[in-house]
Amino acid sequence: MQIAVSRVILYVKDVANIAAFYQRHFSMTPLPDATDGWIELSSGEGGCNIALHKAASSQKSGAAIKIVFGVPDVDAFKNAREAEGLAFGPVHRHGDFAFANSKDPAGNSIQVSSRGVRKL
């Protein structure tokens, strides 16, 4: 039996700020069951959701996690997001795919990658 990833939970200090980041830069939409300290964002199209959970006051910032967003054209996506203030590192190319890394405002590693994404 195959089990699909349904969500990734990020424990963050500022749930609203991080939610706004993913909504703005990755067009994610909040699901209706948000509560104080929890919001789940849908990527649509059957993709993986991101749940944001209020971090404990003892949690250090950052996490050992990387969220990968599949995009057909890494350069175009990177250029569009950088025009809106989201900085990326260089685009790396390996064979028939490319990727670039960044971080969200909470210090979580994120990546945009064309690996496995069908070109339209």
Order of alpha helices (4+ residues) and beta strands (2+ residues): beta-alpha-beta-beta-beta-beta-alpha-beta-beta-beta
